[in-house]
Amino acid sequence: MMTIYRWENGGLKEVTDFGESCWINLVEPTTTELERVLTFSQVPRDFLTDPLDTDERPRFDYDDDASMLIIHVPCPVDEDDSVVPYRTVPLGIILFGKSVITVCSVRTPVTTAFLDQIRRVCPPRDQYRFAFRLLWHGGVLFLRYIHDIHQRTNALEEELHESISNDVLLRLLTIEKTFVYFTTSLKADTIALARANTARQLALTEDDRDQLEDALVEFQQALETATIHANILNGTLDTFASLINNNLNNVMKYLTVVTIFLAVPTLVTSAYGMNIKLPFVSGEGTLSVFWGIVAISAVAAGIIGLVLFILSKKRKF
């Protein structure tokens, strides 16, 4: 889909034709739309096709009169999901003439938020300011999603404090994967932005450079925040894994105690269950021998129980 915006009467207005100063937003563009944009802009074809690759790395590139910056921006996987995991997708920003082109393989909230808040502030002919403000919104969106994930993580941890559930642990694992995507993308984004800040091919004014540095600060802050939360979540998962192992050890200990208590009476009574001549057993004294065996089993079990109790008090069992 291709949407064209032109600066008219102090704001961005959606139009159907290209102009000297316009913003062309491409989302999952068709071949026909790409050809139209290539004919109008005369930028290299790979400037428009590379951002459509979901595995494309953030980078800055320059060719003759056009420059391109690819960054990774956050995008929700499924807004109806209870955990709302996020992923990152490449967003290409191409500057040529007095116009700007943005290319992305999916609809991203970055361009939507940018359009809602900037439509009456910055015309596309101010290319660098336009692009850097768009980048700034990408960094802000990263921080917003990280804060949302952190709140959901706290809610899941409270559920785990009440009862350890496999479903909750799997959802925490999904969030951990999201933080991995965020930190990996943000590291590459900050490198690409730093390279653009020092690129000699861009004739940046002091105001433009301030805008770029503001965007870079947002991405660095998002990187640090995501790294901190990722480390905390990783430690939380390790702690709950240790708790599960500890609970399993406790269960096995209790089962072992029960087995020992059952083994002693079984050992004594099984000897007198054999169909052979046994000591203390006669035809008339069978009942008294039975109660004697029960008493011996009880005393032996009691002694074992006392020993286990003393060992548990000394934390040796």
C-alpha positions as CSV (number, residue, x, y, z in Angstrom):
1,M,0.0,0.0,0.0
2,M,1.3,3.5,-0.9
3,T,0.2,6.7,0.8
4,I,1.4,10.1,-0.4
5,Y,1.3,13.2,1.8
6,R,2.0,16.7,0.7
7,W,2.5,19.8,2.8
8,E,-0.4,22.2,2.2
9,N,-1.7,25.0,4.4
10,G,0.6,24.3,7.3
11,G,-0.1,20.5,7.5
12,L,0.3,17.2,5.8
13,K,-2.6,16.3,3.4
14,E,-3.1,13.0,1.7
15,V,-2.9,13.3,-2.0
16,T,-2.9,10.9,-5.0
17,D,0.0,12.3,-7.1
18,F,3.7,12.9,-6.3
19,G,4.9,16.4,-5.8
20,E,8.2,18.3,-5.4
21,S,8.0,18.1,-1.6
22,C,6.1,15.1,-0.3
23,W,6.2,12.1,2.0
24,I,5.7,8.7,0.4
25,N,4.8,6.0,2.9
26,L,5.1,2.4,1.5
27,V,3.7,-0.5,3.5
28,E,3.9,-3.9,1.9
29,P,4.2,-2.2,-1.6
30,T,3.3,-4.0,-4.7
31,T,5.6,-4.2,-7.7
32,T,3.5,-1.5,-9.5
33,E,3.8,0.9,-6.6
34,L,7.6,0.3,-6.4
35,E,8.0,1.1,-10.1
36,R,6.0,4.3,-9.7
37,V,8.2,5.5,-6.8
38,L,11.4,4.5,-8.6
39,T,10.4,6.4,-11.7
40,F,9.6,9.5,-9.7
41,S,12.5,9.4,-7.2
42,Q,15.3,7.9,-9.4
43,V,16.8,6.3,-6.2
44,P,18.6,3.0,-6.4
45,R,16.2,0.0,-6.4
46,D,17.8,-1.6,-3.4
47,F,17.0,1.5,-1.3
48,L,13.3,0.4,-1.7
49,T,13.7,-3.3,-1.6
50,D,16.2,-3.8,1.2
51,P,13.9,-2.6,4.0
52,L,11.3,-5.1,2.9
53,D,13.6,-7.9,4.1
54,T,12.7,-8.8,7.7
55,D,16.3,-9.8,8.4
56,E,17.9,-6.6,7.1
57,R,20.3,-5.1,9.5
58,P,20.2,-1.4,10.5
59,R,22.6,0.6,8.5
60,F,23.3,4.0,6.8
61,D,23.9,4.1,3.1
62,Y,24.5,6.9,0.5
63,D,24.4,7.1,-3.2
64,D,24.8,10.2,-5.3
65,D,21.9,12.5,-4.3
66,A,20.0,10.1,-2.1
67,S,20.7,8.7,1.3
68,M,19.1,5.8,3.2
69,L,18.8,4.9,6.8
70,I,17.4,1.5,7.9
71,I,16.5,1.0,11.6
72,H,14.5,-1.6,13.5
73,V,11.3,-0.4,15.0
74,P,8.9,-2.2,17.4
75,C,5.7,-3.7,16.3
76,P,3.1,-5.7,18.2
77,V,2.7,-9.3,17.1
78,D,-0.9,-9.6,18.2
79,E,-2.7,-6.8,20.0
80,D,-5.4,-9.2,21.3
81,D,-2.9,-11.5,23.0
82,S,-2.9,-11.5,26.8
83,V,0.8,-11.0,27.0
84,V,1.2,-8.8,23.9
85,P,4.6,-9.9,22.7
86,Y,6.4,-7.5,20.4
87,R,8.9,-7.9,17.6
88,T,11.0,-5.6,15.5
89,V,10.9,-4.9,11.8
90,P,13.2,-2.9,9.5
91,L,12.0,0.6,8.6
92,G,13.8,2.3,5.7
93,I,13.9,6.1,5.5
94,I,15.1,7.4,2.1
95,L,15.9,11.1,1.5
96,F,16.1,12.5,-2.0
97,G,15.5,16.0,-3.4
98,K,13.0,17.6,-1.1
99,S,11.0,14.5,-0.4
100,V,11.1,11.6,2.0
101,I,10.2,7.9,1.5
102,T,9.5,5.4,4.3
103,V,9.4,1.7,3.5
104,C,8.3,-1.1,5.7
105,S,7.1,-4.7,5.2
106,V,4.2,-4.3,7.8
107,R,2.1,-1.5,9.1
108,T,4.1,-0.1,12.1
109,P,2.7,2.2,14.8
110,V,5.8,4.5,14.4
111,T,4.6,6.2,11.2
112,T,1.0,6.3,12.6
113,A,2.1,8.0,15.8
114,F,4.4,10.3,13.9
115,L,1.6,11.3,11.5
116,D,-0.8,12.1,14.4
117,Q,1.7,14.3,16.3
118,I,3.7,16.0,13.7
119,R,1.3,16.8,10.9
120,R,1.3,20.5,11.6
121,V,4.9,20.9,12.7
122,C,7.4,19.8,10.0
123,P,7.1,19.8,6.2
124,P,8.9,17.0,4.2
125,R,11.1,19.6,2.5
126,D,13.0,19.8,5.8
127,Q,14.2,16.3,5.2
128,Y,16.6,15.8,8.1
129,R,14.3,17.3,10.7
130,F,11.4,15.3,9.3
131,A,13.4,12.0,9.3
132,F,15.0,12.6,12.8
133,R,11.7,13.4,14.4
134,L,10.3,10.2,12.9
135,L,13.3,8.3,14.5
136,W,12.6,10.0,17.8
137,H,9.1,8.6,17.7
138,G,10.6,5.2,17.1
139,G,12.7,5.5,20.3
140,V,9.7,6.7,22.3
141,L,7.6,3.8,21.1
142,F,10.4,1.4,22.2
143,L,10.3,2.9,25.7
144,R,6.5,2.7,25.8
145,Y,6.4,-1.0,24.9
146,I,9.2,-1.8,27.4
147,H,7.2,-0.2,30.1
148,D,4.1,-2.1,29.1
149,I,6.1,-5.4,29.1
150,H,7.5,-4.6,32.5
151,Q,4.0,-4.1,34.0
152,R,2.8,-7.4,32.5
153,T,5.9,-9.2,33.8
154,N,5.1,-7.9,37.4
155,A,1.6,-9.3,37.0
156,L,2.8,-12.7,35.9
157,E,5.4,-12.8,38.8
158,E,2.5,-12.2,41.3
159,E,0.7,-15.2,39.8
160,L,3.8,-17.3,40.3
161,H,4.1,-16.2,43.9
162,E,0.7,-17.8,44.6
163,S,1.2,-20.9,42.5
164,I,3.9,-22.0,40.0
165,S,2.2,-22.6,36.7
166,N,3.7,-23.9,33.5
167,D,1.5,-21.5,31.4
168,V,2.8,-18.4,33.3
169,L,6.4,-19.6,33.0
170,L,5.9,-20.0,29.2
171,R,4.5,-16.5,28.9
172,L,7.5,-15.2,30.8
173,L,9.7,-17.0,28.4
174,T,7.9,-15.3,25.5
175,I,8.5,-11.9,27.1
176,E,12.2,-12.8,27.6
177,K,12.4,-13.5,23.8
178,T,10.9,-10.1,23.2
179,F,13.6,-8.4,25.3
180,V,16.2,-10.3,23.2
181,Y,14.7,-8.9,20.0
182,F,14.6,-5.4,21.5
183,T,18.1,-5.4,22.8
184,T,19.6,-6.8,19.7
185,S,17.8,-4.4,17.4
186,L,18.5,-1.4,19.7
187,K,22.2,-2.1,19.7
188,A,22.3,-2.1,15.9
189,D,20.0,1.0,15.8
190,T,22.3,3.1,18.0
191,I,25.3,2.1,15.8
192,A,23.5,3.1,12.6
193,L,22.4,6.4,14.1
194,A,25.9,7.2,15.4
195,R,27.3,6.6,11.9
196,A,24.7,8.9,10.4
197,N,25.6,11.5,13.0
198,T,29.2,11.5,11.8
199,A,28.5,11.0,8.1
200,R,30.1,13.7,5.9
201,Q,27.6,13.0,3.1
202,L,24.8,14.6,5.2
203,A,25.0,18.4,5.3
204,L,23.4,18.8,8.8
205,T,22.7,22.1,10.4
206,E,23.1,22.5,14.2
207,D,19.3,22.2,14.6
208,D,19.3,19.0,12.5
209,R,22.1,17.5,14.5
210,D,20.3,18.3,17.7
211,Q,17.3,16.5,16.4
212,L,19.4,13.5,15.5
213,E,21.1,13.5,18.9
214,D,17.7,13.6,20.6
215,A,16.6,10.5,18.7
216,L,19.9,8.8,19.5
217,V,19.4,9.5,23.2
218,E,16.0,7.9,23.1
219,F,17.3,4.8,21.5
220,Q,20.2,4.6,24.0
221,Q,17.8,5.0,26.9
222,A,15.6,2.3,25.4
223,L,18.6,0.0,25.1
224,E,19.7,0.5,28.7
225,T,16.1,0.0,30.0
226,A,15.6,-3.1,27.9
227,T,18.9,-4.6,29.0
228,I,18.1,-3.9,32.7
229,H,14.6,-5.5,32.4
230,A,16.0,-8.5,30.4
231,N,18.6,-9.1,33.1
232,I,16.0,-8.9,35.9
233,L,13.6,-11.2,34.0
234,N,16.5,-13.7,33.4
235,G,17.3,-13.7,37.1
236,T,13.6,-14.2,37.9
237,L,13.3,-17.2,35.7
238,D,16.5,-18.7,37.2
239,T,15.1,-18.2,40.7
240,F,11.8,-19.9,39.9
241,A,13.7,-22.7,38.3
242,S,15.6,-23.1,41.5
243,L,12.4,-23.0,43.5
244,I,10.9,-25.8,41.3
245,N,14.0,-27.9,41.9
246,N,13.9,-27.2,45.6
247,N,10.2,-28.2,45.8
248,L,10.9,-31.4,44.0
249,N,13.7,-32.2,46.5
250,N,11.3,-31.6,49.4
251,V,8.8,-33.9,47.9
252,M,11.4,-36.6,47.3
253,K,12.5,-36.2,50.9
254,Y,9.0,-36.6,52.3
255,L,8.5,-39.7,50.1
256,T,11.8,-41.1,51.3
257,V,10.7,-40.7,55.0
258,V,7.4,-42.4,54.3
259,T,9.2,-45.2,52.5
260,I,11.5,-45.7,55.5
261,F,8.5,-45.8,58.0
262,L,6.7,-48.4,55.8
263,A,9.8,-50.5,55.2
264,V,10.5,-51.2,58.9
265,P,7.1,-52.8,59.8
266,T,7.1,-54.6,56.4
267,L,10.5,-56.1,57.1
268,V,9.5,-57.4,60.5
269,T,6.1,-58.7,59.6
270,S,7.3,-60.2,56.3
271,A,9.7,-62.5,58.3
272,Y,6.7,-63.9,60.2
273,G,4.7,-64.3,57.1
274,M,6.8,-67.2,55.9
275,N,5.3,-70.6,56.1
276,I,8.1,-72.2,58.2
277,K,8.8,-72.8,61.9
278,L,9.6,-69.4,63.5
279,P,10.8,-68.5,67.0
280,F,8.3,-67.5,69.6
281,V,5.4,-68.8,67.5
282,S,3.4,-71.7,68.8
283,G,-0.2,-72.9,68.2
284,E,-1.6,-71.3,71.4
285,G,0.5,-68.1,71.5
286,T,-0.1,-66.8,68.0
287,L,-2.2,-63.8,69.1
288,S,0.4,-62.6,71.6
289,V,3.2,-63.0,69.1
290,F,1.1,-60.8,66.7
291,W,0.9,-58.0,69.1
292,G,4.6,-58.4,70.0
293,I,5.5,-58.0,66.3
294,V,3.3,-54.9,66.1
295,A,5.0,-53.4,69.2
296,I,8.5,-54.1,67.8
297,S,7.6,-52.5,64.5
298,A,6.1,-49.4,66.3
299,V,9.2,-49.0,68.5
300,A,11.6,-49.4,65.5
301,A,9.6,-46.9,63.5
302,G,9.5,-44.5,66.4
303,I,13.3,-44.7,66.8
304,I,13.8,-44.0,63.1
305,G,11.4,-41.1,63.3
306,L,13.3,-39.6,66.3
307,V,16.6,-39.9,64.5
308,L,15.2,-38.2,61.3
309,F,13.6,-35.5,63.5
310,I,17.0,-34.8,65.2
311,L,18.8,-34.7,61.8
312,S,16.2,-32.3,60.4
313,K,16.6,-30.0,63.3
314,K,20.4,-30.0,62.7
315,R,19.6,-29.4,58.9
316,K,21.4,-32.6,58.0
317,F,18.4,-34.1,56.3
